[in-house]
Amino acid sequence: MTKDDPYHDRKLYHFADRINDRGGVSALCFKLPRAINLRIALWTLREDAVTCLQCRKLLRQRKAAEPAGSLTPAPPALDKPHPGG
Ligand SMILES: [Zn+2]
């Protein structure tokens, strides 16, 4: 618990990475794509609104790997369907 979150109701904002066909959004920091549990966390496409440290780190790495001035590509629209599911 921190002073900033006395009621434990401040949710973590992940950076949205993938969206599945049910509207579930996977975070950049998830090793395997899965929908974020929106009861405990949220997602955003605004990099300055991301509060997840892992996502922020990955965003920085992703930026460092890209040539400066390039447009950020849109997140992939749909996840690959899972085998058997
Ligand atoms: Zn995250």
PDB file of the backbone (N, CA, C, O) and the ligand in Angstrom, with CONECT records:
HET     ZN  A 101       1
ATOM      1  N   MET A   1       0.854  -1.200   0.000  1.00  0.00           N
ATOM      2  CA  MET A   1       0.000   0.000   0.000  1.00  0.00           C
ATOM      3  C   MET A   1       0.888   1.248   0.000  1.00  0.00           C
ATOM      4  O   MET A   1       1.914   1.314   0.677  1.00  0.00           O
ATOM      5  N   THR A   2       0.459   2.212  -0.770  1.00  0.00           N
ATOM      6  CA  THR A   2       1.202   3.466  -0.782  1.00  0.00           C
ATOM      7  C   THR A   2       0.260   4.590  -0.382  1.00  0.00           C
ATOM      8  O   THR A   2      -0.961   4.430  -0.364  1.00  0.00           O
ATOM      9  N   LYS A   3       0.852   5.721  -0.064  1.00  0.00           N
ATOM     10  CA  LYS A   3       0.037   6.885   0.270  1.00  0.00           C
ATOM     11  C   LYS A   3      -0.840   7.299  -0.903  1.00  0.00           C
ATOM     12  O   LYS A   3      -1.936   7.830  -0.726  1.00  0.00           O
ATOM     13  N   ASP A   4      -0.328   7.042  -2.109  1.00  0.00           N
ATOM     14  CA  ASP A   4      -1.063   7.439  -3.300  1.00  0.00           C
ATOM     15  C   ASP A   4      -2.310   6.601  -3.522  1.00  0.00           C
ATOM     16  O   ASP A   4      -3.205   6.994  -4.270  1.00  0.00           O
ATOM     17  N   ASP A   5      -2.367   5.463  -2.881  1.00  0.00           N
ATOM     18  CA  ASP A   5      -3.439   4.525  -3.178  1.00  0.00           C
ATOM     19  C   ASP A   5      -4.029   3.981  -1.870  1.00  0.00           C
ATOM     20  O   ASP A   5      -3.963   2.781  -1.604  1.00  0.00           O
ATOM     21  N   PRO A   6      -4.598   4.868  -1.069  1.00  0.00           N
ATOM     22  CA  PRO A   6      -5.037   4.435   0.263  1.00  0.00           C
ATOM     23  C   PRO A   6      -6.181   3.430   0.220  1.00  0.00           C
ATOM     24  O   PRO A   6      -6.375   2.676   1.173  1.00  0.00           O
ATOM     25  N   TYR A   7      -6.916   3.410  -0.838  1.00  0.00           N
ATOM     26  CA  TYR A   7      -8.090   2.524  -0.894  1.00  0.00           C
ATOM     27  C   TYR A   7      -7.869   1.338  -1.815  1.00  0.00           C
ATOM     28  O   TYR A   7      -8.788   0.550  -2.041  1.00  0.00           O
ATOM     29  N   HIS A   8      -6.666   1.201  -2.347  1.00  0.00           N
ATOM     30  CA  HIS A   8      -6.379   0.098  -3.264  1.00  0.00           C
ATOM     31  C   HIS A   8      -7.297   0.112  -4.472  1.00  0.00           C
ATOM     32  O   HIS A   8      -7.606  -0.940  -5.033  1.00  0.00           O
ATOM     33  N   ASP A   9      -7.725   1.270  -4.866  1.00  0.00           N
ATOM     34  CA  ASP A   9      -8.639   1.312  -6.001  1.00  0.00           C
ATOM     35  C   ASP A   9      -7.994   1.970  -7.204  1.00  0.00           C
ATOM     36  O   ASP A   9      -8.640   2.188  -8.229  1.00  0.00           O
ATOM     37  N   ARG A  10      -6.736   2.278  -7.074  1.00  0.00           N
ATOM     38  CA  ARG A  10      -6.068   2.849  -8.231  1.00  0.00           C
ATOM     39  C   ARG A  10      -5.519   1.711  -9.081  1.00  0.00           C
ATOM     40  O   ARG A  10      -4.653   0.952  -8.646  1.00  0.00           O
ATOM     41  N   LYS A  11      -6.033   1.608 -10.283  1.00  0.00           N
ATOM     42  CA  LYS A  11      -5.650   0.483 -11.124  1.00  0.00           C
ATOM     43  C   LYS A  11      -4.425   0.819 -11.956  1.00  0.00           C
ATOM     44  O   LYS A  11      -4.150   1.970 -12.297  1.00  0.00           O
ATOM     45  N   LEU A  12      -3.725  -0.228 -12.256  1.00  0.00           N
ATOM     46  CA  LEU A  12      -2.540  -0.111 -13.087  1.00  0.00           C
ATOM     47  C   LEU A  12      -2.970   0.085 -14.535  1.00  0.00           C
ATOM     48  O   LEU A  12      -3.888  -0.578 -15.018  1.00  0.00           O
ATOM     49  N   TYR A  13      -2.310   0.984 -15.206  1.00  0.00           N
ATOM     50  CA  TYR A  13      -2.557   1.163 -16.631  1.00  0.00           C
ATOM     51  C   TYR A  13      -1.449   0.488 -17.422  1.00  0.00           C
ATOM     52  O   TYR A  13      -0.289   0.896 -17.370  1.00  0.00           O
ATOM     53  N   HIS A  14      -1.827  -0.545 -18.149  1.00  0.00           N
ATOM     54  CA  HIS A  14      -0.883  -1.185 -19.065  1.00  0.00           C
ATOM     55  C   HIS A  14      -0.976  -0.501 -20.417  1.00  0.00           C
ATOM     56  O   HIS A  14      -1.959   0.171 -20.728  1.00  0.00           O
ATOM     57  N   PHE A  15       0.061  -0.685 -21.210  1.00  0.00           N
ATOM     58  CA  PHE A  15      -0.010  -0.231 -22.587  1.00  0.00           C
ATOM     59  C   PHE A  15      -0.657  -1.325 -23.425  1.00  0.00           C
ATOM     60  O   PHE A  15      -0.204  -2.469 -23.420  1.00  0.00           O
ATOM     61  N   ALA A  16      -1.726  -0.968 -24.149  1.00  0.00           N
ATOM     62  CA  ALA A  16      -2.441  -1.957 -24.957  1.00  0.00           C
ATOM     63  C   ALA A  16      -1.555  -2.433 -26.097  1.00  0.00           C
ATOM     64  O   ALA A  16      -0.972  -1.633 -26.829  1.00  0.00           O
ATOM     65  N   ASP A  17      -1.465  -3.743 -26.231  1.00  0.00           N
ATOM     66  CA  ASP A  17      -0.593  -4.299 -27.260  1.00  0.00           C
ATOM     67  C   ASP A  17      -1.394  -5.053 -28.313  1.00  0.00           C
ATOM     68  O   ASP A  17      -1.165  -4.888 -29.512  1.00  0.00           O
ATOM     69  N   ARG A  18      -2.310  -5.861 -27.874  1.00  0.00           N
ATOM     70  CA  ARG A  18      -3.103  -6.652 -28.812  1.00  0.00           C
ATOM     71  C   ARG A  18      -4.552  -6.669 -28.370  1.00  0.00           C
ATOM     72  O   ARG A  18      -4.874  -6.527 -27.190  1.00  0.00           O
ATOM     73  N   ILE A  19      -5.409  -6.847 -29.353  1.00  0.00           N
ATOM     74  CA  ILE A  19      -6.845  -6.923 -29.066  1.00  0.00           C
ATOM     75  C   ILE A  19      -7.363  -8.228 -29.665  1.00  0.00           C
ATOM     76  O   ILE A  19      -7.080  -8.541 -30.822  1.00  0.00           O
ATOM     77  N   ASN A  20      -8.114  -8.980 -28.884  1.00  0.00           N
ATOM     78  CA  ASN A  20      -8.627 -10.216 -29.451  1.00  0.00           C
ATOM     79  C   ASN A  20     -10.046 -10.020 -29.986  1.00  0.00           C
ATOM     80  O   ASN A  20     -10.615  -8.932 -29.890  1.00  0.00           O
ATOM     81  N   ASP A  21     -10.596 -11.078 -30.543  1.00  0.00           N
ATOM     82  CA  ASP A  21     -11.881 -10.938 -31.222  1.00  0.00           C
ATOM     83  C   ASP A  21     -13.036 -10.758 -30.259  1.00  0.00           C
ATOM     84  O   ASP A  21     -14.162 -10.509 -30.691  1.00  0.00           O
ATOM     85  N   ARG A  22     -12.787 -10.878 -28.979  1.00  0.00           N
ATOM     86  CA  ARG A  22     -13.845 -10.616 -27.996  1.00  0.00           C
ATOM     87  C   ARG A  22     -13.674  -9.246 -27.353  1.00  0.00           C
ATOM     88  O   ARG A  22     -14.376  -8.907 -26.400  1.00  0.00           O
ATOM     89  N   GLY A  23     -12.752  -8.477 -27.871  1.00  0.00           N
ATOM     90  CA  GLY A  23     -12.555  -7.156 -27.313  1.00  0.00           C
ATOM     91  C   GLY A  23     -11.619  -7.138 -26.125  1.00  0.00           C
ATOM     92  O   GLY A  23     -11.414  -6.095 -25.504  1.00  0.00           O
ATOM     93  N   GLY A  24     -11.048  -8.293 -25.805  1.00  0.00           N
ATOM     94  CA  GLY A  24     -10.080  -8.333 -24.722  1.00  0.00           C
ATOM     95  C   GLY A  24      -8.774  -7.710 -25.183  1.00  0.00           C
ATOM     96  O   GLY A  24      -8.357  -7.883 -26.329  1.00  0.00           O
ATOM     97  N   VAL A  25      -8.143  -6.991 -24.285  1.00  0.00           N
ATOM     98  CA  VAL A  25      -6.923  -6.285 -24.653  1.00  0.00           C
ATOM     99  C   VAL A  25      -5.758  -6.860 -23.865  1.00  0.00           C
ATOM    100  O   VAL A  25      -5.822  -7.010 -22.645  1.00  0.00           O
ATOM    101  N   SER A  26      -4.708  -7.174 -24.578  1.00  0.00           N
ATOM    102  CA  SER A  26      -3.516  -7.706 -23.948  1.00  0.00           C
ATOM    103  C   SER A  26      -2.507  -6.588 -23.745  1.00  0.00           C
ATOM    104  O   SER A  26      -2.403  -5.670 -24.559  1.00  0.00           O
ATOM    105  N   ALA A  27      -1.771  -6.679 -22.655  1.00  0.00           N
ATOM    106  CA  ALA A  27      -0.804  -5.637 -22.345  1.00  0.00           C
ATOM    107  C   ALA A  27       0.549  -5.940 -22.963  1.00  0.00           C
ATOM    108  O   ALA A  27       0.898  -7.094 -23.213  1.00  0.00           O
ATOM    109  N   LEU A  28       1.285  -4.896 -23.198  1.00  0.00           N
ATOM    110  CA  LEU A  28       2.623  -5.029 -23.767  1.00  0.00           C
ATOM    111  C   LEU A  28       3.521  -5.898 -22.892  1.00  0.00           C
ATOM    112  O   LEU A  28       4.398  -6.594 -23.404  1.00  0.00           O
ATOM    113  N   CYS A  29       3.313  -5.863 -21.592  1.00  0.00           N
ATOM    114  CA  CYS A  29       4.225  -6.559 -20.685  1.00  0.00           C
ATOM    115  C   CYS A  29       3.874  -8.031 -20.504  1.00  0.00           C
ATOM    116  O   CYS A  29       4.628  -8.765 -19.865  1.00  0.00           O
ATOM    117  N   PHE A  30       2.742  -8.479 -21.054  1.00  0.00           N
ATOM    118  CA  PHE A  30       2.395  -9.890 -20.907  1.00  0.00           C
ATOM    119  C   PHE A  30       3.258 -10.718 -21.843  1.00  0.00           C
ATOM    120  O   PHE A  30       3.350 -10.429 -23.036  1.00  0.00           O
ATOM    121  N   LYS A  31       3.883 -11.739 -21.301  1.00  0.00           N
ATOM    122  CA  LYS A  31       4.732 -12.581 -22.154  1.00  0.00           C
ATOM    123  C   LYS A  31       3.876 -13.327 -23.162  1.00  0.00           C
ATOM    124  O   LYS A  31       4.228 -13.428 -24.337  1.00  0.00           O
ATOM    125  N   LEU A  32       2.747 -13.850 -22.692  1.00  0.00           N
ATOM    126  CA  LEU A  32       1.806 -14.507 -23.594  1.00  0.00           C
ATOM    127  C   LEU A  32       0.570 -13.628 -23.680  1.00  0.00           C
ATOM    128  O   LEU A  32       0.053 -13.185 -22.655  1.00  0.00           O
ATOM    129  N   PRO A  33       0.090 -13.369 -24.893  1.00  0.00           N
ATOM    130  CA  PRO A  33      -1.086 -12.504 -25.012  1.00  0.00           C
ATOM    131  C   PRO A  33      -2.280 -13.093 -24.282  1.00  0.00           C
ATOM    132  O   PRO A  33      -2.629 -14.258 -24.472  1.00  0.00           O
ATOM    133  N   ARG A  34      -2.889 -12.287 -23.460  1.00  0.00           N
ATOM    134  CA  ARG A  34      -4.121 -12.680 -22.767  1.00  0.00           C
ATOM    135  C   ARG A  34      -4.835 -11.394 -22.406  1.00  0.00           C
ATOM    136  O   ARG A  34      -4.216 -10.336 -22.289  1.00  0.00           O
ATOM    137  N   ALA A  35      -6.134 -11.493 -22.233  1.00  0.00           N
ATOM    138  CA  ALA A  35      -6.891 -10.290 -21.934  1.00  0.00           C
ATOM    139  C   ALA A  35      -6.556  -9.785 -20.532  1.00  0.00           C
ATOM    140  O   ALA A  35      -6.437 -10.567 -19.589  1.00  0.00           O
ATOM    141  N   ILE A  36      -6.409  -8.490 -20.413  1.00  0.00           N
ATOM    142  CA  ILE A  36      -6.207  -7.873 -19.106  1.00  0.00           C
ATOM    143  C   ILE A  36      -7.467  -8.057 -18.277  1.00  0.00           C
ATOM    144  O   ILE A  36      -8.578  -7.861 -18.770  1.00  0.00           O
ATOM    145  N   ASN A  37      -7.291  -8.433 -17.024  1.00  0.00           N
ATOM    146  CA  ASN A  37      -8.424  -8.485 -16.102  1.00  0.00           C
ATOM    147  C   ASN A  37      -8.767  -7.053 -15.699  1.00  0.00           C
ATOM    148  O   ASN A  37      -8.064  -6.421 -14.911  1.00  0.00           O
ATOM    149  N   LEU A  38      -9.859  -6.567 -16.258  1.00  0.00           N
ATOM    150  CA  LEU A  38     -10.188  -5.156 -16.062  1.00  0.00           C
ATOM    151  C   LEU A  38     -10.667  -4.845 -14.647  1.00  0.00           C
ATOM    152  O   LEU A  38     -10.866  -3.682 -14.297  1.00  0.00           O
ATOM    153  N   ARG A  39     -10.848  -5.870 -13.846  1.00  0.00           N
ATOM    154  CA  ARG A  39     -11.197  -5.609 -12.450  1.00  0.00           C
ATOM    155  C   ARG A  39      -9.973  -5.175 -11.662  1.00  0.00           C
ATOM    156  O   ARG A  39     -10.087  -4.523 -10.624  1.00  0.00           O
ATOM    157  N   ILE A  40      -8.812  -5.539 -12.160  1.00  0.00           N
ATOM    158  CA  ILE A  40      -7.612  -5.182 -11.400  1.00  0.00           C
ATOM    159  C   ILE A  40      -6.680  -4.257 -12.160  1.00  0.00           C
ATOM    160  O   ILE A  40      -5.765  -3.678 -11.575  1.00  0.00           O
ATOM    161  N   ALA A  41      -6.907  -4.113 -13.465  1.00  0.00           N
ATOM    162  CA  ALA A  41      -5.999  -3.266 -14.238  1.00  0.00           C
ATOM    163  C   ALA A  41      -6.731  -2.706 -15.443  1.00  0.00           C
ATOM    164  O   ALA A  41      -7.802  -3.185 -15.818  1.00  0.00           O
ATOM    165  N   LEU A  42      -6.145  -1.697 -16.037  1.00  0.00           N
ATOM    166  CA  LEU A  42      -6.736  -1.060 -17.206  1.00  0.00           C
ATOM    167  C   LEU A  42      -5.666  -0.941 -18.273  1.00  0.00           C
ATOM    168  O   LEU A  42      -4.503  -1.281 -18.056  1.00  0.00           O
ATOM    169  N   TRP A  43      -6.085  -0.452 -19.433  1.00  0.00           N
ATOM    170  CA  TRP A  43      -5.109  -0.272 -20.498  1.00  0.00           C
ATOM    171  C   TRP A  43      -5.295   1.095 -21.123  1.00  0.00           C
ATOM    172  O   TRP A  43      -6.354   1.712 -21.007  1.00  0.00           O
ATOM    173  N   THR A  44      -4.263   1.551 -21.779  1.00  0.00           N
ATOM    174  CA  THR A  44      -4.311   2.820 -22.464  1.00  0.00           C
ATOM    175  C   THR A  44      -3.400   2.761 -23.681  1.00  0.00           C
ATOM    176  O   THR A  44      -2.496   1.929 -23.755  1.00  0.00           O
ATOM    177  N   LEU A  45      -3.644   3.635 -24.613  1.00  0.00           N
ATOM    178  CA  LEU A  45      -2.735   3.786 -25.748  1.00  0.00           C
ATOM    179  C   LEU A  45      -1.905   5.055 -25.607  1.00  0.00           C
ATOM    180  O   LEU A  45      -1.053   5.346 -26.447  1.00  0.00           O
ATOM    181  N   ARG A  46      -2.157   5.809 -24.539  1.00  0.00           N
ATOM    182  CA  ARG A  46      -1.371   7.018 -24.292  1.00  0.00           C
ATOM    183  C   ARG A  46      -0.159   6.649 -23.470  1.00  0.00           C
ATOM    184  O   ARG A  46      -0.271   6.233 -22.317  1.00  0.00           O
ATOM    185  N   GLU A  47       0.986   6.804 -24.070  1.00  0.00           N
ATOM    186  CA  GLU A  47       2.184   6.360 -23.376  1.00  0.00           C
ATOM    187  C   GLU A  47       2.383   7.096 -22.060  1.00  0.00           C
ATOM    188  O   GLU A  47       2.899   6.532 -21.095  1.00  0.00           O
ATOM    189  N   ASP A  48       1.971   8.359 -22.026  1.00  0.00           N
ATOM    190  CA  ASP A  48       2.192   9.116 -20.787  1.00  0.00           C
ATOM    191  C   ASP A  48       1.188   8.760 -19.704  1.00  0.00           C
ATOM    192  O   ASP A  48       1.314   9.214 -18.566  1.00  0.00           O
ATOM    193  N   ALA A  49       0.190   7.949 -20.050  1.00  0.00           N
ATOM    194  CA  ALA A  49      -0.778   7.528 -19.046  1.00  0.00           C
ATOM    195  C   ALA A  49      -0.478   6.139 -18.503  1.00  0.00           C
ATOM    196  O   ALA A  49      -1.141   5.670 -17.577  1.00  0.00           O
ATOM    197  N   VAL A  50       0.514   5.489 -19.078  1.00  0.00           N
ATOM    198  CA  VAL A  50       0.857   4.139 -18.635  1.00  0.00           C
ATOM    199  C   VAL A  50       1.491   4.198 -17.249  1.00  0.00           C
ATOM    200  O   VAL A  50       2.431   4.961 -17.025  1.00  0.00           O
ATOM    201  N   THR A  51       0.984   3.402 -16.328  1.00  0.00           N
ATOM    202  CA  THR A  51       1.560   3.373 -14.987  1.00  0.00           C
ATOM    203  C   THR A  51       2.255   2.043 -14.688  1.00  0.00           C
ATOM    204  O   THR A  51       2.921   1.908 -13.662  1.00  0.00           O
ATOM    205  N   CYS A  52       2.103   1.078 -15.569  1.00  0.00           N
ATOM    206  CA  CYS A  52       2.775  -0.202 -15.370  1.00  0.00           C
ATOM    207  C   CYS A  52       4.258  -0.049 -15.692  1.00  0.00           C
ATOM    208  O   CYS A  52       4.626   0.338 -16.801  1.00  0.00           O
ATOM    209  N   LEU A  53       5.098  -0.352 -14.720  1.00  0.00           N
ATOM    210  CA  LEU A  53       6.532  -0.129 -14.919  1.00  0.00           C
ATOM    211  C   LEU A  53       7.091  -1.026 -16.013  1.00  0.00           C
ATOM    212  O   LEU A  53       7.966  -0.617 -16.776  1.00  0.00           O
ATOM    213  N   GLN A  54       6.584  -2.242 -16.084  1.00  0.00           N
ATOM    214  CA  GLN A  54       7.062  -3.155 -17.125  1.00  0.00           C
ATOM    215  C   GLN A  54       6.721  -2.616 -18.508  1.00  0.00           C
ATOM    216  O   GLN A  54       7.557  -2.619 -19.411  1.00  0.00           O
ATOM    217  N   CYS A  55       5.481  -2.153 -18.664  1.00  0.00           N
ATOM    218  CA  CYS A  55       5.082  -1.603 -19.956  1.00  0.00           C
ATOM    219  C   CYS A  55       5.914  -0.373 -20.295  1.00  0.00           C
ATOM    220  O   CYS A  55       6.326  -0.198 -21.442  1.00  0.00           O
ATOM    221  N   ARG A  56       6.161   0.472 -19.314  1.00  0.00           N
ATOM    222  CA  ARG A  56       6.952   1.681 -19.579  1.00  0.00           C
ATOM    223  C   ARG A  56       8.349   1.310 -20.043  1.00  0.00           C
ATOM    224  O   ARG A  56       8.903   1.915 -20.961  1.00  0.00           O
ATOM    225  N   LYS A  57       8.900   0.305 -19.388  1.00  0.00           N
ATOM    226  CA  LYS A  57      10.242  -0.134 -19.751  1.00  0.00           C
ATOM    227  C   LYS A  57      10.247  -0.656 -21.180  1.00  0.00           C
ATOM    228  O   LYS A  57      11.138  -0.331 -21.966  1.00  0.00           O
ATOM    229  N   LEU A  58       9.249  -1.466 -21.512  1.00  0.00           N
ATOM    230  CA  LEU A  58       9.194  -2.041 -22.853  1.00  0.00           C
ATOM    231  C   LEU A  58       8.948  -0.960 -23.903  1.00  0.00           C
ATOM    232  O   LEU A  58       9.472  -1.033 -25.014  1.00  0.00           O
ATOM    233  N   LEU A  59       8.153   0.031 -23.545  1.00  0.00           N
ATOM    234  CA  LEU A  59       7.936   1.129 -24.478  1.00  0.00           C
ATOM    235  C   LEU A  59       9.237   1.876 -24.755  1.00  0.00           C
ATOM    236  O   LEU A  59       9.534   2.248 -25.890  1.00  0.00           O
ATOM    237  N   ARG A  60       9.998   2.082 -23.691  1.00  0.00           N
ATOM    238  CA  ARG A  60      11.281   2.771 -23.881  1.00  0.00           C
ATOM    239  C   ARG A  60      12.202   1.955 -24.767  1.00  0.00           C
ATOM    240  O   ARG A  60      12.871   2.491 -25.650  1.00  0.00           O
ATOM    241  N   GLN A  61      12.229   0.638 -24.519  1.00  0.00           N
ATOM    242  CA  GLN A  61      13.086  -0.226 -25.333  1.00  0.00           C
ATOM    243  C   GLN A  61      12.627  -0.220 -26.778  1.00  0.00           C
ATOM    244  O   GLN A  61      13.439  -0.183 -27.703  1.00  0.00           O
ATOM    245  N   ARG A  62      11.323  -0.257 -26.959  1.00  0.00           N
ATOM    246  CA  ARG A  62      10.781  -0.283 -28.310  1.00  0.00           C
ATOM    247  C   ARG A  62      11.146   1.012 -29.033  1.00  0.00           C
ATOM    248  O   ARG A  62      11.487   1.000 -30.215  1.00  0.00           O
ATOM    249  N   LYS A  63      11.070   2.112 -28.318  1.00  0.00           N
ATOM    250  CA  LYS A  63      11.414   3.397 -28.927  1.00  0.00           C
ATOM    251  C   LYS A  63      12.881   3.466 -29.272  1.00  0.00           C
ATOM    252  O   LYS A  63      13.263   3.979 -30.324  1.00  0.00           O
ATOM    253  N   ALA A  64      13.696   2.950 -28.385  1.00  0.00           N
ATOM    254  CA  ALA A  64      15.133   2.988 -28.623  1.00  0.00           C
ATOM    255  C   ALA A  64      15.505   2.163 -29.844  1.00  0.00           C
ATOM    256  O   ALA A  64      16.488   2.454 -30.525  1.00  0.00           O
ATOM    257  N   ALA A  65      14.712   1.129 -30.117  1.00  0.00           N
ATOM    258  CA  ALA A  65      15.014   0.244 -31.241  1.00  0.00           C
ATOM    259  C   ALA A  65      14.537   0.820 -32.562  1.00  0.00           C
ATOM    260  O   ALA A  65      14.979   0.401 -33.632  1.00  0.00           O
ATOM    261  N   GLU A  66      13.635   1.779 -32.477  1.00  0.00           N
ATOM    262  CA  GLU A  66      13.098   2.345 -33.709  1.00  0.00           C
ATOM    263  C   GLU A  66      13.910   3.559 -34.142  1.00  0.00           C
ATOM    264  O   GLU A  66      14.458   4.275 -33.303  1.00  0.00           O
ATOM    265  N   PRO A  67      13.988   3.787 -35.436  1.00  0.00           N
ATOM    266  CA  PRO A  67      14.632   5.011 -35.887  1.00  0.00           C
ATOM    267  C   PRO A  67      13.836   6.224 -35.434  1.00  0.00           C
ATOM    268  O   PRO A  67      12.605   6.202 -35.434  1.00  0.00           O
ATOM    269  N   ALA A  68      14.529   7.266 -35.054  1.00  0.00           N
ATOM    270  CA  ALA A  68      13.853   8.451 -34.550  1.00  0.00           C
ATOM    271  C   ALA A  68      12.943   9.037 -35.620  1.00  0.00           C
ATOM    272  O   ALA A  68      13.278   9.046 -36.805  1.00  0.00           O
ATOM    273  N   GLY A  69      11.802   9.520 -35.187  1.00  0.00           N
ATOM    274  CA  GLY A  69      10.908  10.198 -36.114  1.00  0.00           C
ATOM    275  C   GLY A  69       9.938   9.281 -36.819  1.00  0.00           C
ATOM    276  O   GLY A  69       9.051   9.760 -37.526  1.00  0.00           O
ATOM    277  N   SER A  70      10.075   7.977 -36.650  1.00  0.00           N
ATOM    278  CA  SER A  70       9.140   7.081 -37.319  1.00  0.00           C
ATOM    279  C   SER A  70       7.817   7.073 -36.564  1.00  0.00           C
ATOM    280  O   SER A  70       7.776   7.268 -35.349  1.00  0.00           O
ATOM    281  N   LEU A  71       6.764   6.849 -37.286  1.00  0.00           N
ATOM    282  CA  LEU A  71       5.456   6.803 -36.666  1.00  0.00           C
ATOM    283  C   LEU A  71       5.311   5.506 -35.885  1.00  0.00           C
ATOM    284  O   LEU A  71       5.808   4.454 -36.286  1.00  0.00           O
ATOM    285  N   THR A  72       4.623   5.611 -34.767  1.00  0.00           N
ATOM    286  CA  THR A  72       4.351   4.411 -34.002  1.00  0.00           C
ATOM    287  C   THR A  72       3.334   3.568 -34.756  1.00  0.00           C
ATOM    288  O   THR A  72       2.258   4.059 -35.098  1.00  0.00           O
ATOM    289  N   PRO A  73       3.655   2.322 -35.017  1.00  0.00           N
ATOM    290  CA  PRO A  73       2.682   1.491 -35.726  1.00  0.00           C
ATOM    291  C   PRO A  73       1.475   1.187 -34.851  1.00  0.00           C
ATOM    292  O   PRO A  73       1.589   1.061 -33.632  1.00  0.00           O
ATOM    293  N   ALA A  74       0.328   1.071 -35.485  1.00  0.00           N
ATOM    294  CA  ALA A  74      -0.868   0.715 -34.740  1.00  0.00           C
ATOM    295  C   ALA A  74      -0.703  -0.690 -34.185  1.00  0.00           C
ATOM    296  O   ALA A  74      -0.012  -1.522 -34.773  1.00  0.00           O
ATOM    297  N   PRO A  75      -1.337  -0.949 -33.055  1.00  0.00           N
ATOM    298  CA  PRO A  75      -1.240  -2.309 -32.519  1.00  0.00           C
ATOM    299  C   PRO A  75      -1.871  -3.303 -33.486  1.00  0.00           C
ATOM    300  O   PRO A  75      -2.821  -2.964 -34.191  1.00  0.00           O
ATOM    301  N   PRO A  76      -1.355  -4.517 -33.524  1.00  0.00           N
ATOM    302  CA  PRO A  76      -1.951  -5.516 -34.405  1.00  0.00           C
ATOM    303  C   PRO A  76      -3.418  -5.693 -34.057  1.00  0.00           C
ATOM    304  O   PRO A  76      -3.789  -5.745 -32.884  1.00  0.00           O
ATOM    305  N   ALA A  77      -4.247  -5.787 -35.086  1.00  0.00           N
ATOM    306  CA  ALA A  77      -5.685  -5.776 -34.835  1.00  0.00           C
ATOM    307  C   ALA A  77      -6.148  -7.002 -34.083  1.00  0.00           C
ATOM    308  O   ALA A  77      -6.843  -6.901 -33.072  1.00  0.00           O
ATOM    309  N   LEU A  78      -5.767  -8.138 -34.573  1.00  0.00           N
ATOM    310  CA  LEU A  78      -6.311  -9.355 -33.982  1.00  0.00           C
ATOM    311  C   LEU A  78      -5.187 -10.299 -33.606  1.00  0.00           C
ATOM    312  O   LEU A  78      -4.173 -10.414 -34.294  1.00  0.00           O
ATOM    313  N   ASP A  79      -5.402 -10.952 -32.517  1.00  0.00           N
ATOM    314  CA  ASP A  79      -4.461 -11.970 -32.094  1.00  0.00           C
ATOM    315  C   ASP A  79      -4.650 -13.206 -32.955  1.00  0.00           C
ATOM    316  O   ASP A  79      -5.717 -13.435 -33.526  1.00  0.00           O
ATOM    317  N   LYS A  80      -3.601 -13.986 -33.034  1.00  0.00           N
ATOM    318  CA  LYS A  80      -3.746 -15.274 -33.718  1.00  0.00           C
ATOM    319  C   LYS A  80      -4.742 -16.141 -32.949  1.00  0.00           C
ATOM    320  O   LYS A  80      -4.712 -16.168 -31.719  1.00  0.00           O
ATOM    321  N   PRO A  81      -5.604 -16.833 -33.644  1.00  0.00           N
ATOM    322  CA  PRO A  81      -6.492 -17.717 -32.908  1.00  0.00           C
ATOM    323  C   PRO A  81      -5.688 -18.819 -32.226  1.00  0.00           C
ATOM    324  O   PRO A  81      -4.723 -19.345 -32.781  1.00  0.00           O
ATOM    325  N   HIS A  82      -6.100 -19.146 -31.035  1.00  0.00           N
ATOM    326  CA  HIS A  82      -5.395 -20.197 -30.324  1.00  0.00           C
ATOM    327  C   HIS A  82      -5.806 -21.552 -30.878  1.00  0.00           C
ATOM    328  O   HIS A  82      -6.970 -21.767 -31.218  1.00  0.00           O
ATOM    329  N   PRO A  83      -4.860 -22.447 -30.965  1.00  0.00           N
ATOM    330  CA  PRO A  83      -5.229 -23.768 -31.470  1.00  0.00           C
ATOM    331  C   PRO A  83      -6.260 -24.416 -30.564  1.00  0.00           C
ATOM    332  O   PRO A  83      -6.079 -24.487 -29.348  1.00  0.00           O
ATOM    333  N   GLY A  84      -7.307 -24.872 -31.144  1.00  0.00           N
ATOM    334  CA  GLY A  84      -8.335 -25.552 -30.366  1.00  0.00           C
ATOM    335  C   GLY A  84      -9.193 -24.601 -29.554  1.00  0.00           C
ATOM    336  O   GLY A  84     -10.002 -25.052 -28.743  1.00  0.00           O
ATOM    337  N   GLY A  85      -9.044 -23.340 -29.742  1.00  0.00           N
ATOM    338  CA  GLY A  85      -9.841 -22.489 -28.910  1.00  0.00           C
ATOM    339  C   GLY A  85     -10.345 -21.344 -29.711  1.00  0.00           C
ATOM    340  O   GLY A  85     -11.055 -20.487 -29.184  1.00  0.00           O
TER     341      GLY A  85
HETATM  342 ZN    ZN A 101       2.035  -3.747 -18.159  1.00  0.00          ZN2+
END
